[in-house]
Amino acid sequence: MSKKTVLTGITTTGTPHIGNYLGAVKPAIDASENPALDSYFFLADFHALIKCQEPERVARSTREIAATWLALGLDTDKATFYRQTDIPEITELSWILSCQTSKGLMNRAHAYKAAVDANREAGKDDLDDGVTMGLFSYPVLMAADILMFQADIIPVGKDQVQHIEMARDIAGRFNHNFEPLFTLPEAKVDEETQLIPGLDGRKMSKSYNNTIPLFSTSDELRKLINQIVTDTRAPGEPKDPNNTLMHLYRCFASEAESERMRQRFLEGIGWGDAKTELFEYIDAHLTGPRVRYNELMSDLGEVEAILNKGAERAREHSVPFLDKVRHAVGIRSLTDTTTARQQDVVKEKEKSEEEIARAEEGRRRAILMQIRPLLDQVDQAADKAAAAQALVAEKTAEVEALKKKARQKAQNELDLLIEELSALL
């Protein structure tokens, strides 16, 4: 049984905090210890440029995040750890994929729609004011990150699931139009780690300025934990265990330890005592990694060497794979007159079930991208059922009017259209 590939990237725009650790870094490092998985972890420094125009902040964040992964125990013999910008094949692949991606698909990206909505609410005439091509085409670069390494599993937050679906659409269209080279990735959302609360109870985020830096000094960590918002119930009064302190404690502690702390809240532990216990538990957990982090930040040459080694390892895959992609789209040596790589040509009957399924999914997604505007029209109609019936009738008439040669393609579109409309209704 072949290994599955898991891939995770962290954008280099800020200092790593406990939410990053619990939501992304720790699960990724745990996954890298699984012998059934090939792990790729990278610093998404190209992505950082989309929203951050502060060079020193990007550079500092890159240093801090790289040192953080290593300090927390990432074994780079078991995982490929690299900087996105050290893999030039990714940007080339991004351009090739851009040429297969419809503008309509990008129009539906959450980040772009949010920017347009903000401009509309602000009364701006230009709804694209402030929207860069980096922001607009961000999902294509993300697709290139994923598809370059044939990733199967992408751990993401709920807000990123759409981008994984877009990567699947883009890969499917390429596979259908050229060769079935790309694996279709699957998003993996861990509900437990998606909402790590910050100091004010909202999701821990740089946007809310409510984070707890992962490698604060002990004194800074104590002060920050003491700032966590609680209610006014006094010591001795039972407290709802579904609170920020308990949530953070549970993320670090064992089930047995968490259950004991939960009982203490029900029995009325004072908020001050609870904060002290949380501080002591987290501080003890992070003391060793904090020492290692400070050592690495004092010797960034070691970190640089590790990243360079990871880039070499990543390019062992990216260079030959991009060569296949280039060949598939027609970018070849002038003396290469083959229509396909002979060593990769496989008769249909010899293909594995996985390859056949990948080709079929590619065909389906290529068609779906073509008919998506029609589905959107039906979804926005006041009477969806009537709009769907009218659309099916219209497309049926088109199928009947087409010449026999083109009929099968149109019939495929019609069948998939009916399937998608059924889901809407």
C-alpha positions in Angstrom: 0.0 0.0 0.0 1.5 3.4 -1.1 2.0 6.1 1.5 -0.3 9.1 1.7 1.2 12.6 1.5 0.3 15.3 4.0 1.2 18.9 3.4 1.0 22.0 5.7 2.2 25.5 5.2 2.3 28.5 7.6 2.3 32.1 6.3 5.3 34.1 7.6 3.5 37.2 8.8 3.7 37.1 12.6 5.2 35.6 15.8 4.1 32.0 16.4 1.5 31.8 19.2 -0.2 29.0 21.1 -3.0 28.9 18.7 -0.6 28.2 15.8 1.1 25.5 17.9 -2.1 23.7 18.9 -4.0 24.2 15.6 -1.2 23.5 13.1 2.3 22.8 14.2 1.7 20.1 16.8 -0.8 18.0 14.7 1.7 18.3 11.8 4.7 17.1 13.8 2.6 14.3 15.2 1.6 13.3 11.7 5.3 13.3 10.6 5.9 10.5 13.1 3.4 8.2 11.3 5.3 5.8 9.0 2.3 5.6 6.7 2.6 9.2 5.7 5.0 11.3 3.7 5.1 14.8 5.3 5.8 18.1 3.6 5.9 21.3 5.8 6.8 24.7 4.4 7.2 28.4 5.2 4.7 30.2 3.0 6.8 33.3 2.5 5.4 34.1 -1.0 1.9 34.0 0.5 3.1 36.5 3.2 3.5 39.2 0.5 -0.2 39.2 -0.3 -1.2 41.2 2.7 2.0 42.2 4.4 4.1 45.0 2.9 6.5 45.1 5.8 9.8 43.5 4.7 11.3 43.3 8.2 8.2 41.7 9.6 8.2 39.0 6.9 11.9 38.3 7.5 11.6 38.2 11.3 8.5 35.9 11.1 10.3 33.5 8.7 13.2 33.2 11.2 10.8 32.7 14.2 8.5 30.2 12.5 11.4 28.1 11.2 13.0 28.0 14.6 9.7 27.2 16.2 9.1 24.0 14.1 12.6 22.8 14.9 12.4 23.6 18.6 9.1 21.7 19.0 10.8 18.5 17.8 10.3 18.3 14.0 12.5 15.5 12.7 13.7 16.7 9.3 14.8 13.2 8.4 11.2 12.1 8.6 9.6 15.2 7.0 10.5 17.5 4.2 10.8 21.0 5.6 11.5 23.9 3.3 10.8 27.5 2.3 8.3 28.0 -0.4 10.6 30.6 -2.1 13.4 28.0 -2.4 11.3 25.9 -4.8 11.2 27.8 -8.1 9.1 25.0 -9.7 6.1 26.1 -7.6 5.8 29.5 -9.2 6.2 28.1 -12.7 3.5 25.5 -11.9 1.3 28.3 -10.6 1.5 30.1 -14.0 0.7 26.9 -15.9 -2.3 26.3 -13.6 -3.4 29.9 -14.0 -3.8 29.2 -17.7 -6.2 26.4 -16.8 -8.2 28.4 -14.2 -11.3 30.3 -15.0 -11.7 33.9 -13.7 -15.2 32.9 -12.6 -13.7 30.4 -10.2 -11.5 33.0 -8.7 -14.4 35.5 -8.4 -16.0 33.1 -5.9 -12.9 33.0 -3.6 -13.9 34.1 -0.1 -11.0 36.5 0.4 -11.8 38.3 -2.9 -15.5 38.4 -2.2 -14.8 39.8 1.2 -12.7 42.6 -0.2 -15.4 43.5 -2.8 -18.1 43.5 -0.2 -16.0 45.8 2.1 -15.6 48.2 -0.8 -19.3 48.1 -1.6 -20.2 48.8 2.1 -17.8 51.7 2.1 -19.6 53.2 -0.9 -16.6 53.0 -3.3 -17.2 53.2 -7.0 -14.4 50.8 -7.7 -15.3 47.5 -6.1 -11.8 46.2 -6.8 -10.1 49.0 -5.0 -7.1 47.7 -3.1 -7.4 44.2 -4.6 -4.0 43.1 -5.9 -3.5 40.2 -8.3 -1.8 38.4 -5.5 -5.0 38.5 -3.4 -7.1 37.6 -6.4 -5.1 34.6 -7.6 -4.0 33.4 -4.2 -5.9 30.1 -4.6 -3.9 29.2 -7.7 -0.6 29.6 -5.8 -2.0 27.5 -3.0 -3.1 24.9 -5.5 0.5 24.8 -6.9 1.9 24.3 -3.4 -0.4 21.3 -2.9 -0.4 19.8 -6.4 3.4 20.0 -6.9 3.9 17.4 -4.2 0.9 15.2 -5.0 -0.5 15.9 -1.5 -3.4 13.7 -0.5 -4.2 15.3 2.9 -4.3 19.0 3.7 -5.0 19.9 7.4 -6.7 23.3 7.2 -9.2 25.5 9.1 -12.8 25.7 7.9 -12.0 29.0 6.2 -9.5 27.3 3.9 -11.6 24.3 2.8 -12.8 26.3 -0.2 -9.2 26.6 -1.4 -8.7 22.9 -1.3 -11.9 22.4 -3.4 -10.5 24.9 -5.9 -7.3 23.0 -6.0 -9.3 19.9 -6.8 -11.2 21.7 -9.6 -8.0 23.1 -11.1 -6.3 19.7 -10.9 -9.3 18.0 -12.4 -9.5 20.3 -15.3 -5.7 19.8 -16.1 -6.0 16.0 -15.8 -9.0 16.1 -18.2 -7.4 18.4 -20.7 -3.9 17.0 -20.7 -2.7 14.0 -18.7 -4.0 12.7 -15.3 -0.8 13.8 -13.4 -2.3 15.5 -10.4 -3.6 13.8 -7.2 -6.9 15.4 -6.0 -6.3 16.6 -2.4 -8.7 16.2 0.5 -9.1 18.8 3.2 -8.8 17.6 6.8 -10.4 19.8 9.5 -9.8 18.9 13.2 -12.8 20.5 15.0 -11.0 20.3 18.4 -8.1 22.5 17.3 -10.0 25.0 15.0 -11.1 27.4 17.7 -8.3 27.9 20.2 -9.5 30.8 22.4 -7.4 33.9 23.0 -7.2 36.3 25.9 -10.7 37.7 25.3 -12.4 34.3 24.5 -12.5 34.9 20.8 -10.4 32.8 18.4 -6.7 33.4 19.1 -5.6 35.6 16.2 -3.2 38.4 15.4 -6.2 40.2 13.9 -7.7 40.5 17.4 -4.5 41.1 19.2 -5.4 38.4 21.7 -2.6 36.0 21.3 -0.2 34.3 23.7 3.2 34.1 22.0 4.4 30.5 22.1 7.9 31.3 23.5 7.2 34.1 25.8 9.4 34.2 28.9 7.8 32.7 32.0 7.0 36.1 33.4 5.4 37.3 30.2 3.4 34.0 30.0 2.1 34.5 33.5 1.0 38.1 32.8 -0.8 37.1 29.6 -2.6 34.2 31.3 -3.7 36.5 34.1 -5.3 38.8 31.5 -7.6 36.0 30.2 -11.2 37.2 30.6 -13.4 35.4 33.1 -16.8 36.0 34.8 -17.4 37.4 38.2 -18.2 34.1 40.1 -16.3 34.0 43.3 -14.1 31.2 44.8 -16.4 28.4 46.0 -19.1 29.0 43.4 -19.4 26.3 40.7 -18.2 27.4 37.4 -19.0 26.4 33.8 -16.1 24.2 32.7 -16.6 25.4 29.1 -14.4 28.4 29.6 -11.1 29.7 28.0 -8.9 28.4 30.8 -10.3 24.9 30.6 -10.1 24.9 26.8 -6.4 25.8 26.9 -5.6 23.4 29.7 -7.4 20.5 27.8 -5.3 21.2 24.7 -2.1 20.5 26.6 -3.2 17.9 29.3 -4.1 14.3 29.2 -7.7 13.1 29.4 -7.3 12.1 33.0 -5.7 15.5 33.9 -8.4 17.4 32.0 -11.2 15.5 33.8 -9.7 16.4 37.2 -9.5 20.1 36.2 -13.0 20.0 34.9 -14.2 18.7 38.3 -12.3 21.5 40.1 -14.3 24.1 38.1 -17.5 22.4 39.0 -16.4 22.4 42.7 -15.7 26.1 42.6 -12.0 26.6 42.1 -11.2 30.4 42.1 -10.3 32.0 38.8 -6.9 33.1 40.2 -6.0 29.6 41.3 -7.1 28.2 37.9 -5.0 30.7 36.1 -2.0 29.8 38.2 -2.5 26.1 37.5 -2.8 26.8 33.8 0.3 28.9 33.8 2.4 26.3 35.6 1.2 23.5 33.4 1.9 25.3 30.1 5.1 26.8 31.3 6.4 23.3 32.3 5.3 22.0 28.9 7.1 24.7 27.0 10.3 25.1 29.0 12.4 22.6 27.0 11.2 23.8 23.6 11.7 27.5 24.7 15.4 26.8 25.6 15.9 25.1 22.2 14.1 27.9 20.4 16.4 30.5 21.9 19.5 28.4 21.0 18.3 28.3 17.4 17.5 32.0 17.2 21.1 32.6 18.3 22.5 30.3 15.6 20.3 31.0 12.5 23.1 29.5 10.3 22.0 26.0 11.6 18.4 26.8 10.7 19.4 28.0 7.3 21.3 24.8 6.6 18.3 22.7 7.6 16.0 24.7 5.3 18.5 24.4 2.4 18.7 20.6 2.9 14.9 20.5 2.9 14.8 22.5 -0.3 17.2 20.0 -2.0 15.0 17.1 -0.9 11.8 18.8 -2.1 13.3 19.6 -5.5 14.2 16.0 -6.0 10.5 15.6 -6.5 9.5 19.0 -7.9 12.1 19.2 -10.7 11.2 15.9 -12.5 7.5 16.3 -11.8 7.4 19.8 -13.3 9.2 18.4 -16.3 6.2 16.0 -16.8 3.8 18.9 -16.5 5.7 21.0 -19.0 5.8 18.1 -21.4 2.0 17.5 -21.0 1.2 21.1 -22.0 3.6 21.1 -24.9 6.7 22.9 -23.5 9.4 20.6 -24.8 12.7 20.3 -26.5 12.5 21.1 -30.2 13.8 17.6 -30.9 11.1 16.0 -28.8 8.3 15.0 -31.2 6.6 12.5 -29.0 2.9 13.2 -28.1 3.4 11.6 -24.7 6.3 10.3 -22.6 6.7 6.7 -23.8 7.8 5.5 -20.4 4.5 7.0 -19.0 2.2 5.7 -21.6 -0.1 3.0 -20.1 -2.9 1.2 -22.0 -6.3 1.8 -20.6 -6.7 -1.8 -19.6 -3.5 -1.7 -17.6 -4.4 1.4 -15.6 -5.0 0.9 -11.9 -8.4 1.7 -10.3 -6.9 4.8 -8.7 -5.7 6.1 -12.1 -9.0 5.4 -13.7 -10.9 7.1 -10.9 -8.5 10.1 -11.1 -9.2 10.5 -14.8 -12.9 10.2 -14.3 -12.9 12.8 -11.5 -10.9 15.1 -13.7 -13.4 14.8 -16.4 -16.3 15.5 -14.0 -14.6 18.6 -12.5 -13.6 20.0 -15.9 -17.3 19.8 -17.0 -18.4 21.2 -13.6 -16.2 24.3 -14.0 -17.8 24.9 -17.4 -21.4 24.7 -16.1 -20.8 26.4 -12.8 -22.2 29.8 -14.0 -25.4 28.1 -14.9 -25.6 26.5 -11.4 -25.1 29.9 -9.8 -27.9 31.4 -11.9 -30.3 28.7 -10.6 -29.1 29.1 -7.0 -29.9 32.8 -7.2 -33.3 32.4 -8.8 -36.4 33.1 -6.8 -38.0 29.9 -8.0 -35.1 27.4 -8.1 -37.3 24.5 -9.2 -38.7 26.4 -12.2 -35.3 27.8 -13.2 -33.8 24.3 -13.0 -36.5 22.8 -15.2 -36.2 25.6 -17.7 -32.4 25.2 -17.8 -32.6 21.4 -18.3 -35.1 21.9 -21.1 -32.9 24.4 -22.8 -29.8 22.1 -22.5 -31.8 19.1 -23.7 -32.8 21.0 -26.8 -29.1 21.9 -27.4 -28.1 18.2 -27.1 -30.7 17.2 -29.7 -29.6 19.9 -32.1 -25.9 19.1 -32.0 -24.2 16.9 -34.5 -23.6 13.3 -33.5 -19.9 13.9 -33.1 -20.4 16.5 -30.3 -23.4 14.9 -28.8 -21.7 12.8 -26.1 -19.8 15.8 -24.6 -23.1 17.8 -24.4 -24.8 14.7 -22.9 -22.1 14.5 -20.2 -22.7 18.2 -19.3 -26.4 17.6 -19.2 -26.1 14.6 -16.9 -23.8 16.4 -14.5 -25.9 19.5 -14.6 -29.0 17.5 -13.6 -27.0 15.9 -10.7 -25.8 19.2 -9.4 -29.3 20.8 -9.7 -30.8 18.0 -7.7 -28.3 18.8 -4.9 -29.4 22.5 -5.0 -33.1 21.6 -4.8 
